[in-house]
Amino acid sequence: MSVFRTYLDWNATAPLRREARAAMLAAMDVTGNPSSVHGEGREARAIVEDARRRIAKLVGARASEVSFTSGGTEANNAVFANPWKRVLLSSVEHESVLAPARRCGAEIVVLPVDRNGVVVPEAVTKALAAVREPHATLLSIQMANNETGVIQPLSEIVTQAKSAGLVVHSDAVQAAGRMPLDFDGLGIDLMSMSGHKLGAPKGIGALIVRDGLDLPSLLVGGGQESRRRAGTENVVGIAGLGAAARAVNEELASFAGLGESRAFLEKAIKAIVPGSVIVGAGAERLANTVCFTWPGQSAETLLIKMDLGGVAVSSGAACSSGKVGPSHVLAAMGLPDDASRSALRVSFGVATDEAAFARFVAVLTAIANRTAGQSAATMNMPGGPASRLQMMMGEA
């Protein structure tokens, strides 16, 4: 493995922030259980409540609405502990939303997306018109997609859904700390977030539940987290999450500036990789995310080559236990399987420097040069795979 490593996979896990590390180390010396009434317990409770306030400030909610979980997956699963009769969700939701939705026994209505990955407005209107029991119906729409960075027009969708009387959930795992969030202003009822996406440790997250909404607890056996989640709180992880939330909240403006770096990378990719397509280019996206296709190549092979070159990126396709397969997100956007299997995702953060981008471009160029002779003429001839994909995605 190369001594010099370049990490460009922040959407999978962001590096642990120094502020979070410091807060966690301090919390490790706190002995008490936050449910205990003695001094040691109150010291632990203070850490938990301070973090709760910081999370609330980051997402535009009340502290009383923040419940800590083990991460985004648990938060999403907790939403489906309620006996919903009908669930409306987009075709590009994360599997941690899709899987519990399928398991909860509700009737599922899948809302299609266009070629840029944005939910089709007419589909939302049609689905809402068919709702007969609004208070037993959940609409779950992600804030931003983990594979493409595409941001959904949540304000317009929520306005329609609330007018129809639905309960609304948003998976904000990729969005928290990367774009301004306003839980209260949007009018949504439930929102999920995860710590390790914003520089907190792995294994900690939160579910934001609007005050007054009665949601059954996924975990029972204790009265912690206002009876929304039983079990002794993970004080060390919560301390790290609170510190990370405060830090990212102070640098949101800087994160937006990463759009310039994204534009630089996309221009370089288009120049280096013949026939490449930037996925979701026609939609509003997170400033730190680039998903692109490499016609005729395997994402799994490309990942290995990038890794050997000292650069960590990820596949735009679904990945579980190291196995890469077709992405339901890219399929929903109309990409054929061969394009989906060639997609790579590059994601970064405010701490990513110019040297990292330069390293990525250098390694990408080296790989492209080595593969240039592999049926390049066939790939780029009129009517070839690259040409067909560009036409499908509107880039021809």
C-alpha positions in Angstrom: 0.0 0.0 0.0 1.2 3.5 -0.9 2.6 5.5 2.0 0.9 8.6 0.6 -2.9 8.2 0.9 -5.6 10.5 -0.5 -9.0 10.0 1.1 -11.9 11.0 -1.1 -14.7 8.9 0.4 -16.3 11.3 2.8 -19.9 10.2 2.0 -19.0 6.8 3.3 -17.4 8.1 6.5 -15.8 11.5 7.2 -12.5 11.6 9.1 -12.9 12.0 12.8 -12.7 15.6 13.7 -10.2 16.7 16.3 -13.0 18.5 18.2 -14.9 15.2 18.4 -11.8 13.3 19.5 -11.1 15.7 22.3 -14.7 15.7 23.5 -14.7 11.9 23.5 -11.5 11.6 25.4 -12.8 13.9 28.1 -16.1 12.0 28.3 -14.2 8.7 28.9 -13.2 10.1 32.3 -16.8 10.6 33.3 -17.9 7.6 35.4 -21.6 8.2 36.0 -24.7 6.8 34.3 -26.7 9.7 32.8 -29.8 8.3 34.4 -28.4 8.5 37.9 -29.2 11.4 40.2 -25.9 11.7 42.0 -23.1 14.0 41.0 -21.4 11.6 38.7 -24.6 10.9 36.9 -25.4 14.6 36.6 -22.0 15.1 35.1 -22.7 12.5 32.4 -26.2 13.9 31.9 -24.8 17.4 31.3 -22.7 16.0 28.4 -25.7 14.4 26.8 -27.9 17.4 27.1 -25.2 19.8 25.8 -24.8 17.6 22.7 -28.6 17.5 22.3 -28.7 21.3 22.2 -25.9 21.4 19.6 -27.6 18.9 17.4 -30.9 20.9 17.7 -29.1 24.0 16.6 -27.5 22.3 13.6 -30.7 21.0 12.2 -33.1 23.8 13.3 -35.1 21.8 15.9 -35.9 22.0 19.6 -33.6 20.1 22.0 -36.6 18.2 23.2 -37.1 16.8 19.7 -33.6 15.2 19.5 -33.3 11.5 20.4 -29.9 9.8 20.2 -29.6 6.5 18.3 -26.7 4.2 17.2 -26.7 5.8 13.8 -28.7 6.7 10.7 -29.8 3.1 10.1 -31.4 2.7 13.5 -33.0 6.1 13.2 -34.5 5.2 9.8 -35.7 1.8 11.2 -37.3 3.5 14.2 -39.5 5.5 11.9 -41.0 2.3 10.6 -41.8 0.9 14.0 -45.1 2.8 13.7 -47.9 0.7 12.1 -48.2 2.7 9.0 -50.9 1.6 6.5 -49.4 3.3 3.5 -45.8 4.5 2.8 -44.9 6.9 0.0 -41.1 7.0 -0.8 -38.8 7.8 -3.6 -37.1 5.2 -5.8 -33.7 6.5 -4.7 -34.0 6.1 -1.0 -31.2 4.5 1.0 -31.6 0.7 1.7 -32.0 1.6 5.4 -35.3 3.2 4.5 -36.4 0.8 1.8 -35.8 -2.4 3.8 -37.8 -1.5 7.0 -40.5 0.0 4.8 -40.9 -3.3 3.0 -40.9 -5.2 6.3 -43.4 -3.0 8.2 -46.4 -4.4 6.3 -47.6 -1.1 4.8 -48.7 -0.6 1.3 -45.8 1.0 -0.5 -46.1 3.6 -3.2 -42.8 4.3 -5.0 -42.3 7.7 -6.4 -40.2 7.8 -9.6 -37.3 10.2 -10.3 -36.2 11.9 -13.5 -32.9 11.3 -15.2 -31.2 13.7 -12.8 -32.5 11.8 -9.8 -35.1 14.3 -8.7 -38.6 13.1 -7.6 -41.1 13.7 -10.4 -43.6 16.4 -9.1 -46.6 14.9 -11.0 -46.0 11.6 -9.3 -46.2 13.2 -5.9 -49.4 15.0 -6.7 -51.0 11.8 -8.0 -49.9 9.7 -5.0 -51.2 12.3 -2.5 -54.5 12.5 -4.3 -55.0 8.7 -3.8 -54.4 8.9 0.0 -57.5 8.0 2.0 -56.1 7.7 5.6 -53.5 10.6 5.8 -52.7 10.2 9.5 -51.8 6.5 8.9 -49.7 7.5 5.8 -46.0 8.3 5.9 -44.1 10.2 3.2 -40.3 9.5 3.4 -38.1 11.5 1.1 -34.3 11.8 1.5 -32.7 15.2 1.8 -29.7 14.4 -0.4 -28.6 11.2 -2.1 -25.5 9.4 -0.8 -24.4 8.1 -4.3 -25.1 11.2 -6.5 -25.3 14.1 -4.0 -28.6 15.1 -5.7 -30.7 17.3 -3.4 -34.5 16.8 -3.4 -36.9 19.9 -3.6 -38.1 19.0 -0.1 -39.8 22.3 0.7 -42.3 21.9 -2.2 -42.9 18.2 -1.6 -43.5 18.7 2.2 -45.9 21.6 1.6 -48.1 19.3 -0.6 -47.8 16.4 1.9 -48.7 18.4 4.9 -51.6 20.0 3.1 -52.9 16.5 2.6 -52.4 15.6 6.3 -49.5 13.2 5.9 -46.7 12.5 8.4 -43.3 13.3 6.7 -39.9 11.8 7.3 -36.6 12.8 5.7 -33.4 10.8 5.7 -30.9 13.7 6.2 -27.9 11.4 6.8 -25.9 12.8 3.9 -27.2 16.4 4.3 -26.5 17.1 7.9 -23.5 19.3 8.3 -23.3 19.7 4.5 -26.2 22.1 3.8 -28.3 24.3 6.0 -31.2 22.3 7.6 -34.4 23.7 9.1 -36.5 21.0 10.6 -39.0 23.3 12.1 -39.2 25.6 9.1 -39.7 22.7 6.6 -42.5 21.4 8.7 -41.3 17.8 8.6 -42.2 15.5 11.5 -39.2 13.1 11.5 -35.6 13.4 10.4 -32.7 11.0 10.6 -29.0 11.8 10.9 -25.7 10.0 11.4 -22.6 11.1 13.3 -19.8 9.6 11.2 -20.9 11.5 8.1 -20.0 14.8 9.7 -16.8 13.9 11.6 -18.3 12.3 14.8 -17.5 8.7 15.6 -19.2 5.7 14.0 -22.1 4.2 16.0 -23.9 7.4 17.0 -26.7 9.3 15.4 -30.0 10.9 16.1 -33.7 10.8 15.2 -35.5 14.2 15.3 -39.1 13.7 16.3 -41.5 16.6 16.3 -42.9 17.4 19.7 -46.3 15.9 20.1 -45.9 13.1 17.6 -46.4 9.7 19.3 -43.9 7.3 17.7 -43.5 3.8 19.2 -40.0 3.0 20.4 -38.0 0.6 18.4 -36.1 -0.4 21.6 -38.0 -0.9 24.8 -37.0 -1.7 28.4 -36.1 1.7 29.7 -37.3 5.3 29.8 -34.3 6.9 28.3 -34.5 9.5 25.5 -38.0 10.5 26.6 -39.1 6.9 26.2 -38.2 7.0 22.5 -35.2 4.7 22.8 -34.5 2.5 25.7 -30.9 1.8 26.8 -28.1 3.7 28.6 -27.0 6.5 26.4 -23.6 6.2 24.7 -22.1 9.2 26.5 -18.7 9.1 24.7 -20.3 8.8 21.3 -22.8 11.5 22.1 -20.0 13.8 23.3 -18.2 13.4 19.9 -21.4 14.0 18.0 -22.2 17.2 19.9 -18.7 18.5 19.3 -18.7 17.6 15.6 -22.2 19.3 15.2 -20.9 22.5 16.7 -17.8 22.5 14.4 -19.6 21.8 11.2 -22.3 24.3 12.0 -19.6 27.0 12.1 -18.2 26.0 8.7 -21.3 25.5 6.6 -20.5 28.5 4.5 -17.1 27.0 3.7 -18.7 23.7 2.7 -20.8 25.5 0.1 -17.5 26.8 -1.4 -16.5 23.2 -2.3 -18.6 23.6 -5.4 -15.6 25.1 -7.1 -13.6 22.0 -6.3 -16.4 19.8 -7.6 -16.4 21.8 -10.9 -12.7 21.4 -11.2 -12.9 17.7 -10.7 -15.8 17.3 -13.2 -13.9 19.3 -15.8 -10.8 17.1 -15.3 -12.8 13.9 -15.4 -14.5 14.8 -18.7 -11.1 15.6 -20.2 -9.4 12.4 -19.0 -12.2 9.8 -19.3 -13.6 9.5 -22.9 -17.4 9.3 -22.9 -17.8 9.9 -19.2 -21.1 11.2 -17.8 -21.5 13.2 -14.6 -24.5 11.6 -12.9 -27.1 14.1 -11.7 -25.4 17.1 -13.3 -28.7 18.8 -14.2 -29.9 18.9 -10.6 -28.9 20.7 -7.4 -26.3 18.6 -5.6 -24.2 18.6 -2.5 -21.0 20.6 -3.1 -18.7 17.8 -2.2 -20.0 14.9 -4.4 -19.1 13.8 -7.9 -20.5 10.6 -9.4 -19.4 9.7 -12.9 -19.4 6.8 -15.3 -16.5 5.3 -17.1 -17.9 3.5 -20.1 -16.5 0.0 -20.7 -14.8 -0.3 -17.3 -15.7 -2.1 -14.1 -16.1 0.0 -11.0 -14.8 -2.8 -8.9 -11.6 -2.9 -11.0 -11.3 0.9 -11.1 -11.6 1.0 -7.3 -8.7 -1.4 -6.9 -6.6 0.6 -9.4 -7.3 3.8 -7.6 -6.5 2.2 -4.2 -3.2 0.9 -5.5 -2.5 4.4 -6.6 -3.1 5.7 -3.1 -6.5 7.2 -3.7 -9.6 6.1 -1.8 -12.9 6.6 -3.6 -16.0 4.4 -3.8 -18.4 2.9 -6.3 -21.5 4.6 -7.5 -23.1 1.1 -7.4 -24.4 -0.6 -4.3 -21.8 -2.1 -2.1 -22.2 -4.6 0.8 -19.3 -6.4 2.4 -17.0 -5.4 -0.4 -19.3 -6.8 -3.2 -20.3 -4.3 -5.9 -23.6 -4.8 -7.7 -26.0 -2.7 -9.8 -27.2 0.4 -8.0 -31.0 0.8 -7.6 -30.4 4.6 -7.5 -28.6 4.8 -10.8 -31.2 2.3 -12.3 -34.0 4.5 -11.1 -32.3 7.4 -13.0 -32.4 5.4 -16.2 -28.8 4.3 -16.4 -28.3 0.8 -17.8 -26.6 -1.8 -15.7 -23.3 -1.5 -17.7 -23.1 2.2 -16.9 -24.1 1.7 -13.3 -21.4 -0.9 -12.9 -18.8 1.6 -14.2 -19.8 4.4 -11.9 -17.4 5.9 -9.3 -18.1 8.4 -6.5 -15.7 11.0 -5.3 -16.6 12.8 -2.1 -14.6 15.2 0.1 -14.8 17.9 2.8 -13.6 21.3 3.9 -10.3 19.7 5.1 -9.5 18.3 1.7 -6.6 20.2 0.2 -5.6 20.9 -3.4 -2.9 18.3 -3.2 -5.6 15.6 -2.8 -7.4 16.8 -5.9 -4.1 16.9 -7.8 -3.3 13.3 -6.7 -6.7 12.1 -7.8 -6.3 13.7 -11.2 -2.8 12.2 -11.6 -3.9 8.7 -10.7 -7.0 8.9 -12.9 -4.9 10.1 -15.8 -2.4 7.2 -15.2 -5.3 4.6 -15.2 -6.8 6.2 -18.3 -3.5 6.1 -20.2 -3.1 2.4 -19.3 -6.6 1.5 -20.5 -6.7 3.8 -23.5 -5.9 0.9 -25.9 -8.7 -1.3 -24.7 -11.3 -1.1 -27.4 -11.3 2.8 -27.3 -12.4 3.0 -30.9 -15.4 0.7 -30.3 -16.5 2.5 -27.1 -16.5 6.0 -28.7 -17.7 5.2 -32.3 -21.2 6.6 -33.2 -23.8 4.4 -31.6 -21.3 2.8 -29.2 -21.9 2.4 -25.5 -20.4 5.8 -24.6 -22.4 7.6 -27.3 -25.7 5.8 -26.2 -25.2 6.7 -22.6 -24.5 10.4 -23.3 -27.7 10.5 -25.4 -29.7 9.0 -22.5 -28.4 11.4 -20.0 -28.8 14.4 -22.3 -25.1 15.1 -22.8 -24.8 14.2 -26.5 
